[in-house]
Amino acid sequence: MKKTESYKSYMKSPYVSFKHTTYFDSYDSFFSTYKGKDITFVEIGILDGGSLFMWRDYFGANARIIGVDLNPEAKKWENEGFEIYIGSQSDRDFWREFVVDVGDVDIVLDDGGHTYSQQIITTESLLPHIKDGGLIVIEDTHTSYMQGFGDMDFSFIEYVKEHIDKINLRFGKFENGIAEKRIWSIEVVESMVAFKVNRAATELVSKPIFNIGSGTRAKDFRFEDENALMEVNQIFDKEKPKEEITLQQLESILIDLKFKNPEMANRLKNLLD
């Protein structure tokens, strides 16, 4: 930790800033290639202002450092040369006005309120406005495993899992109408998730190729292994969910089906008669 460039910048800040020991290696991993470059960096949640100075030192004089906070007192940091916007990160209208004013951004670091709605709305609002090669980093994602930050069935990490599925739907054999194409990759480290943007790689058509000729000669032995499709439930520290529904749930499904898809409802009725 102490050898990281981000930690050195953190310790130089003249104002207090609260971080976790495990974050600095992640910061260097995510942000080191942007040091000394002409970038726009947005940090959400600036508290006592210490992190603004940290990032100015880390990225260098060419970086445009923007802070976002709900506390109107944060405007005082404009006197130190930072751009400060006051608003709620769970307010889509605020973000719409923000991107009109600021333009596209290289890096977003969300260290705001850490509720699921705040994290998800921030990600959804800013993803279309991340420059090619940029990224959004959501911090303190451990709140997805804690009470008091929203409905845990729809936590931020559940949102991340859904987008991992959608990224893999770009594979050529799948119908990719719902595939995620705003994000090239997702990197998960302890308490952080990074959404990385690489538009050329994202748009690349997924199809098989051969370096020589047009096929392989070797026999495919993958299923010669008698254990290739063995059960692996025991590897997971959880039981396979029981797919059971109550009679009341079944009635609700059938009523919904009757109105939304009468043809299918009639086919089901004929099968049961």
ABEGO torsion letter per residue (X at the ends): XAABAAAAAAAABABBBBBBAAAAAAAAAAAAAABGBBBBBBBBGAEAGAAAAAAAAAAEAABBBBBBBABAAAAAAAAAGBBBBBEBAABAAAAAAAAAAAEBBABBBBABAGBAAAAAAAAAAAAAABBBGBBBBBBGAAAAABBGAEBAAABAAAAAAAAAAAAAAABAABBAAABBAABABBBBBBGBBBBBBBAAAAABBBBBBBABEABBABBBAAAABAAAABBAAAABBBBBBBBBBBAAAAAAAAAAAAAABAAAAAAAAAAAX
